Amino acid sequence: MIAHRLGGHRSLVSVSRTRRVLESCVVLGFTAAVLGCAPAASEAAADLAQNRSGTVQVTNIEIAGPAADRAPAHPNPAPPNPAHPNRVGSERVKLRSYEPAIEAGGRPWATLVWAHGGSFVRGTLDWPEADWVARQFAEAGVRVYSVDYVLASEVVKAPAPANDVAAVLDWAAERAEPDMPLVVGGASAGAHLATVAALDRAVDALLLEYPTLHRVQRPDAAVAAATAGLPEQRRFDAERIAEMYAFYLGEGAADAGATAALVAGELPPERLRGLPPTVMVHADADDLRTSGEQFAEQLRAAGVPVSEAIQPGTVHGYMNRPEESARALADANATIDSFVSELRRVLS
């Protein structure tokens, strides 16, 4: 069961699955050891892995990035300087295309640009939160472009990662078939990047999976109680969130106005009003759930239609661990189902 909240009202929607499979941890020639994937934790999950359809065409692509016109002419450019970090983005952006198997004469029913999470500083196209998720959307008939955006570091700061996502979004829009809905989305920090990329662009929907959208979250006693017993690596307390955003933004963004313009949850209503209809799925026992729910209220106040769901019994990052157990796989699949069904409703 997945708990849905639409327009502020909650109802329970049972999500049934006729066919969903666990992708193997051997992806595009990379081994499970390289990917950090664990073996399926149950015979049921292993059986599902063996039955994968293999109907999705996967292609690695590289496109011109937001810094393409700033490529140095000198053959030996100066090394990156932390005092003057890259806030523009990449000269070239790598992405991975997932093309669904479509019957002759047909086409995908939407194009999705997707950004993985990783606290702005880690993550690859091979993470399940990128690769597995993209494959499931593609099996549902959606063309997916998963973005290998530049990660924040000592020499890369906001809004460079979001600019990379926006560059792929613009590239996808230029190549989309007439009347093809264009959607952008992401998980955790990737959801934040997707939100920023969607601003002032002709996007038909925004998909947010357990997003982080605020440097300072409002208190929520129920969520705090639910997460109190979690391992430290699964927690996002106020200090960890503040450190994550401080590193992402960098010292050069110390001006309050400039910084607020880079944080989605700190944007004024008139800016949020430009976002498209939004579909959110929250993890249940997740400190960042507070941020997602607060942002949903901000969007509604700005006049943006929002649909929310909570995947019961989950913690942050569960879409990156579908191989842990049959239950983990079921939760991940239910989330994909929720996104697909709500996206079809939004686009209808």
C-alpha positions as CSV (number, residue, x, y, z in Angstrom):
1,M,0.0,0.0,0.0
2,I,1.2,3.5,-0.7
3,A,-0.3,6.5,1.2
4,H,-1.4,9.2,-1.2
5,R,-2.2,12.8,-0.4
6,L,-3.8,14.9,-3.2
7,G,-4.8,18.4,-2.5
8,G,-4.2,18.0,1.2
9,H,-6.4,14.9,1.6
10,R,-5.1,11.4,2.2
11,S,-6.3,8.1,0.9
12,L,-4.8,4.7,0.5
13,V,-4.2,3.4,-3.0
14,S,-3.3,-0.3,-3.4
15,V,-0.7,-0.6,-6.1
16,S,-0.7,-3.9,-8.0
17,R,2.1,-5.1,-10.2
18,T,1.7,-7.4,-13.2
19,R,5.3,-7.4,-14.1
20,R,8.3,-5.7,-12.6
21,V,11.8,-7.1,-12.4
22,L,15.0,-6.5,-10.5
23,E,17.8,-5.4,-12.8
24,S,21.0,-7.3,-12.5
25,C,23.9,-5.5,-10.8
26,V,26.0,-6.2,-13.9
27,V,25.2,-3.1,-15.9
28,L,26.9,-2.1,-19.1
29,G,30.0,-4.2,-18.4
30,F,30.4,-3.1,-14.8
31,T,30.6,-5.7,-12.1
32,A,28.7,-5.8,-8.8
33,A,31.9,-5.1,-7.0
34,V,32.5,-1.9,-8.9
35,L,28.9,-0.7,-8.5
36,G,28.9,-1.6,-4.8
37,C,25.7,-3.7,-5.3
38,A,24.8,-6.3,-2.8
39,P,23.4,-9.7,-3.9
40,A,19.7,-10.1,-3.8
41,A,18.8,-10.8,-0.1
42,S,16.1,-13.3,-0.8
43,E,15.3,-16.1,-3.3
44,A,12.3,-14.1,-4.4
45,A,14.4,-11.1,-5.4
46,A,16.9,-13.4,-7.1
47,D,14.1,-15.0,-9.1
48,L,12.9,-11.6,-10.2
49,A,16.4,-10.7,-11.3
50,Q,16.5,-13.7,-13.6
51,N,13.3,-12.8,-15.3
52,R,14.2,-9.3,-16.3
53,S,12.9,-8.4,-19.7
54,G,15.9,-6.7,-21.3
55,T,13.6,-4.6,-23.6
56,V,15.2,-1.2,-22.8
57,Q,17.8,0.2,-25.2
58,V,20.6,1.9,-23.3
59,T,23.0,4.4,-24.9
60,N,25.7,6.6,-23.4
61,I,25.6,10.2,-24.8
62,E,27.7,13.3,-24.3
63,I,26.4,16.8,-25.2
64,A,27.6,20.4,-25.0
65,G,27.3,21.7,-21.5
66,P,26.6,25.1,-20.0
67,A,30.3,25.9,-20.1
68,A,30.8,24.8,-23.7
69,D,31.5,28.3,-24.9
70,R,34.0,28.9,-22.0
71,A,36.4,26.1,-22.9
72,P,39.9,27.4,-22.5
73,A,41.8,28.1,-25.7
74,H,45.2,27.6,-24.0
75,P,46.4,24.0,-24.4
76,N,47.6,23.9,-20.7
77,P,44.9,25.8,-18.8
78,A,45.4,26.7,-15.2
79,P,44.2,24.2,-12.6
80,P,40.9,24.8,-10.9
81,N,41.1,27.3,-8.1
82,P,38.9,26.9,-4.9
83,A,39.0,30.7,-4.6
84,H,37.2,31.0,-7.9
85,P,35.1,27.8,-8.2
86,N,33.2,26.7,-11.2
87,R,29.6,27.9,-10.8
88,V,28.7,27.6,-14.5
89,G,28.7,23.8,-15.1
90,S,30.4,21.4,-17.4
91,E,31.9,21.9,-20.9
92,R,30.5,18.5,-21.8
93,V,27.7,16.7,-19.9
94,K,27.5,12.9,-20.0
95,L,24.1,11.3,-19.9
96,R,22.5,7.9,-20.4
97,S,19.5,7.4,-22.7
98,Y,16.9,4.7,-21.9
99,E,14.7,4.1,-24.9
100,P,11.6,1.9,-24.2
101,A,10.6,-0.9,-26.5
102,I,7.7,0.5,-28.5
103,E,5.6,-1.3,-31.1
104,A,5.9,-0.3,-34.7
105,G,4.3,3.1,-35.3
106,G,4.3,3.9,-31.6
107,R,6.4,6.2,-29.5
108,P,7.1,6.9,-25.8
109,W,4.4,8.7,-24.0
110,A,6.7,11.1,-22.2
111,T,10.4,12.1,-22.0
112,L,11.9,12.3,-18.5
113,V,15.2,14.0,-17.6
114,W,16.3,12.3,-14.3
115,A,19.0,13.3,-11.7
116,H,20.3,10.9,-9.0
117,G,20.9,11.9,-5.5
118,G,24.0,11.9,-3.3
119,S,24.1,15.0,-1.1
120,F,25.3,17.0,-4.2
121,V,28.8,15.4,-3.9
122,R,28.5,11.8,-5.0
123,G,26.6,9.4,-7.3
124,T,27.1,7.9,-10.7
125,L,24.9,6.8,-13.6
126,D,25.4,3.2,-12.4
127,W,23.8,3.8,-9.0
128,P,20.4,2.0,-8.8
129,E,18.9,5.4,-8.0
130,A,20.0,6.4,-11.5
131,D,20.2,3.2,-13.6
132,W,17.6,1.0,-12.0
133,V,15.1,3.8,-11.7
134,A,15.6,4.9,-15.3
135,R,15.1,1.3,-16.6
136,Q,11.8,1.0,-14.7
137,F,10.5,4.2,-16.1
138,A,11.5,3.1,-19.6
139,E,9.8,-0.3,-19.1
140,A,6.7,1.8,-18.4
141,G,7.0,3.5,-21.8
142,V,8.9,6.7,-20.8
143,R,12.0,7.8,-22.6
144,V,14.6,8.6,-19.9
145,Y,17.8,10.7,-20.0
146,S,19.8,10.1,-16.8
147,V,22.2,13.0,-16.1
148,D,25.8,12.6,-15.0
149,Y,25.9,16.2,-13.7
150,V,29.1,17.7,-12.2
151,L,29.4,17.0,-8.5
152,A,30.0,19.7,-6.0
153,S,33.6,19.8,-4.7
154,E,36.2,22.3,-3.5
155,V,36.3,23.7,-7.0
156,V,32.7,23.2,-8.1
157,K,29.8,25.0,-6.4
158,A,26.1,25.9,-7.0
159,P,24.5,26.3,-9.3
160,A,26.8,24.3,-11.6
161,P,25.2,20.9,-11.0
162,A,21.7,22.3,-11.6
163,N,23.0,24.0,-14.7
164,D,24.1,20.7,-16.1
165,V,20.7,19.2,-15.5
166,A,19.1,22.2,-17.2
167,A,21.4,21.8,-20.2
168,V,20.2,18.3,-20.7
169,L,16.6,19.4,-20.2
170,D,17.0,22.1,-23.0
171,W,18.7,19.5,-25.2
172,A,15.9,17.0,-24.7
173,A,13.3,19.7,-25.4
174,E,15.0,20.5,-28.8
175,R,14.8,16.9,-29.8
176,A,11.4,15.9,-28.5
177,E,8.7,14.8,-30.9
178,P,5.8,17.3,-31.4
179,D,3.4,17.3,-28.4
180,M,5.7,15.0,-26.5
181,P,5.4,15.8,-22.8
182,L,8.7,16.8,-21.2
183,V,9.2,15.9,-17.5
184,V,12.1,16.5,-15.2
185,G,12.7,14.8,-11.9
186,G,15.2,13.4,-9.4
187,A,15.9,11.8,-6.0
188,S,17.1,13.6,-2.9
189,A,19.7,16.2,-3.9
190,G,18.9,15.4,-7.5
191,A,15.3,16.4,-6.8
192,H,16.6,19.8,-5.7
193,L,18.6,20.1,-9.0
194,A,15.6,19.1,-11.0
195,T,13.4,21.7,-9.3
196,V,15.9,24.5,-10.0
197,A,16.3,23.3,-13.6
198,A,12.5,23.4,-14.1
199,L,12.3,27.1,-13.3
200,D,11.4,29.3,-16.2
201,R,11.3,26.3,-18.6
202,A,8.4,24.7,-20.6
203,V,8.2,21.5,-18.5
204,D,5.0,19.6,-18.2
205,A,5.6,17.9,-14.8
206,L,8.1,17.7,-12.0
207,L,8.8,14.3,-10.2
208,L,10.5,14.5,-6.7
209,E,11.6,11.5,-4.8
210,Y,12.4,12.1,-1.1
211,P,13.7,15.6,-1.9
212,T,15.8,17.9,0.1
213,L,14.8,21.5,-0.6
214,H,15.6,23.6,2.5
215,R,18.8,24.5,4.4
216,V,16.7,24.8,7.6
217,Q,13.8,22.5,8.0
218,R,10.8,23.1,10.3
219,P,10.5,20.9,13.4
220,D,8.3,17.8,13.1
221,A,8.0,15.7,16.2
222,A,6.4,12.7,14.5
223,V,9.2,12.5,11.9
224,A,11.9,13.0,14.5
225,A,10.4,10.2,16.6
226,A,10.3,7.9,13.5
227,T,13.9,8.5,12.6
228,A,15.4,8.6,16.2
229,G,16.5,4.9,16.1
230,L,18.0,4.9,12.6
231,P,21.7,4.4,12.0
232,E,23.7,7.6,11.7
233,Q,24.2,7.2,8.0
234,R,20.5,7.1,7.4
235,R,19.9,10.3,9.4
236,F,19.7,13.9,8.2
237,D,19.8,16.0,11.4
238,A,20.0,19.8,11.3
239,E,23.8,19.9,11.5
240,R,24.2,17.4,8.6
241,I,21.8,19.3,6.4
242,A,23.5,22.6,7.1
243,E,26.9,21.2,6.3
244,M,25.6,19.7,3.1
245,Y,24.2,23.0,1.8
246,A,27.2,25.0,3.0
247,F,29.5,22.8,1.0
248,Y,27.2,22.9,-2.1
249,L,26.8,26.6,-2.0
250,G,30.4,27.6,-1.1
251,E,31.7,30.6,0.6
252,G,31.3,32.8,-2.5
253,A,27.6,32.6,-2.1
254,A,27.6,34.1,1.4
255,D,25.4,37.0,0.4
256,A,21.9,36.1,1.8
257,G,20.0,37.1,-1.3
258,A,22.3,35.3,-3.7
259,T,22.2,32.2,-1.6
260,A,18.5,32.1,-1.3
261,A,18.2,32.3,-5.0
262,L,20.1,28.9,-5.2
263,V,18.0,27.0,-2.7
264,A,14.6,25.9,-4.0
265,G,12.8,26.0,-0.7
266,E,13.8,29.6,-0.1
267,L,12.4,30.9,-3.4
268,P,9.5,33.4,-3.1
269,P,6.0,32.3,-4.2
270,E,6.2,34.3,-7.5
271,R,9.2,32.2,-8.5
272,L,7.7,28.9,-7.4
273,R,4.6,29.8,-9.4
274,G,6.5,29.0,-12.5
275,L,7.0,25.4,-11.6
276,P,4.9,22.7,-13.4
277,P,2.4,20.3,-11.7
278,T,4.5,18.3,-9.2
279,V,4.4,14.7,-8.0
280,M,6.3,13.8,-4.8
281,V,7.0,10.5,-3.1
282,H,8.4,10.7,0.4
283,A,10.2,8.0,2.4
284,D,8.4,7.3,5.6
285,A,11.0,7.4,8.4
286,D,13.1,10.1,6.7
287,D,14.3,13.4,8.3
288,L,14.1,15.0,4.8
289,R,10.4,14.1,4.5
290,T,9.8,17.3,6.5
291,S,11.4,19.3,3.7
292,G,9.4,17.7,1.0
293,E,6.1,18.2,2.8
294,Q,6.9,21.8,3.6
295,F,7.8,22.4,-0.1
296,A,4.5,20.8,-1.2
297,E,2.7,23.4,1.0
298,Q,4.8,26.2,-0.5
299,L,3.9,25.0,-4.0
300,R,0.2,24.8,-3.2
301,A,0.3,28.3,-1.8
302,A,1.9,29.5,-5.0
303,G,-0.9,27.9,-7.1
304,V,1.1,24.8,-8.3
305,P,-0.9,21.5,-8.3
306,V,0.8,18.9,-6.1
307,S,0.3,15.2,-5.5
308,E,2.1,13.6,-2.6
309,A,2.6,10.0,-1.5
310,I,4.4,8.3,1.4
311,Q,5.9,4.9,0.9
312,P,5.2,3.2,4.2
313,G,8.1,1.6,6.2
314,T,10.9,3.1,4.1
315,V,13.9,5.2,5.0
316,H,15.8,7.8,2.9
317,G,17.6,6.4,-0.1
318,Y,15.5,3.2,-0.5
319,M,15.4,3.6,-4.2
320,N,19.2,3.1,-4.2
321,R,18.8,-0.3,-2.5
322,P,16.1,-2.3,-4.4
323,E,18.3,-5.4,-4.3
324,E,18.4,-5.6,-0.4
325,S,15.3,-7.8,-0.1
326,A,12.0,-8.7,-1.7
327,R,10.4,-6.0,0.5
328,A,12.9,-3.4,-0.7
329,L,12.1,-4.3,-4.3
330,A,8.4,-4.1,-3.7
331,D,8.7,-0.7,-2.1
332,A,10.8,0.6,-5.0
333,N,8.4,-0.9,-7.6
334,A,5.4,0.6,-5.8
335,T,7.1,4.0,-6.0
336,I,7.7,3.7,-9.7
337,D,4.0,2.7,-10.1
338,S,2.9,5.7,-8.0
339,F,5.0,8.1,-10.2
340,V,3.8,6.5,-13.4
341,S,0.1,6.6,-12.5
342,E,0.2,10.1,-11.2
343,L,2.2,11.3,-14.1
344,R,-0.3,9.9,-16.5
345,R,-3.1,11.7,-14.6
346,V,-1.2,15.0,-14.6
347,L,-0.5,14.7,-18.4
348,S,-4.0,13.6,-19.3
